[in-house]
């Protein structure tokens, strides 16, 4: 499981996908979320503005990530 470090909390889910380069754009991130392609803590998440905090686990594109806060 790869860590994703954030420096503020919470962060919207679509922004994490975008800034980590997992999708090409914010629109691409929102589309992937709306299509049910993203899981947060083991559950399919369709809310693109879902607030993500340290300790959350994200699954997308066959990859697993854990959110780490570094403030």
ZAMARGU-4260 file (C-alpha; in steps of 0.2 Angstrom, whole numbers, plus 5000, padded with zeros to 4 digits):
<rodrens>
0) 5000/5000/5000 | 5008/5016/4994 | 5006/5032/5006 | 4999/5048/4999 | 5005/5063/5010
5) 4993/5077/5013 | 4998/5093/5022 | 4980/5099/5026 | 4965/5089/5031 | 4952/5086/5025
10) 4955/5085/5006 | 4942/5082/4993 | 4943/5065/4985 | 4944/5071/4967 | 4959/5082/4972
15) 4969/5068/4978 | 4967/5058/4962 | 4971/5074/4952 | 4986/5079/4961 | 4993/5062/4963
20) 4993/5060/4944 | 4981/5045/4944 | 4970/5054/4931 | 4973/5067/4918 | 4962/5081/4925
25) 4950/5086/4939 | 4936/5082/4927 | 4943/5064/4924 | 4944/5062/4943 | 4926/5067/4945
30) 4921/5055/4931 | 4930/5041/4938 | 4922/5043/4955 | 4905/5046/4948 | 4907/5029/4938
35) 4910/5020/4954 | 4929/5016/4950 | 4935/5022/4967 | 4934/5014/4984 | 4937/5023/5000
40) 4940/5012/5016 | 4933/4997/5006 | 4917/5005/5000 | 4913/5011/4983 | 4913/5030/4984
45) 4903/5041/4971 | 4904/5058/4980 | 4918/5067/4971 | 4919/5080/4986 | 4920/5066/4999
50) 4932/5073/5013 | 4947/5062/5015 | 4957/5062/5031 | 4973/5054/5037 | 4971/5035/5039
55) 4959/5033/5025 | 4962/5020/5012 | 4959/5023/4993 | 4958/5010/4980 | 4959/5015/4961
60) 4965/5008/4945 | 4971/4992/4954 | 4982/5002/4966 | 4980/5004/4985 | 4984/5020/4994
65) 4984/5026/5012 | 4983/5044/5017 | 4996/5051/5029 | 4995/5068/5036 | 5011/5078/5037
70) 5008/5096/5044
</rodrens>
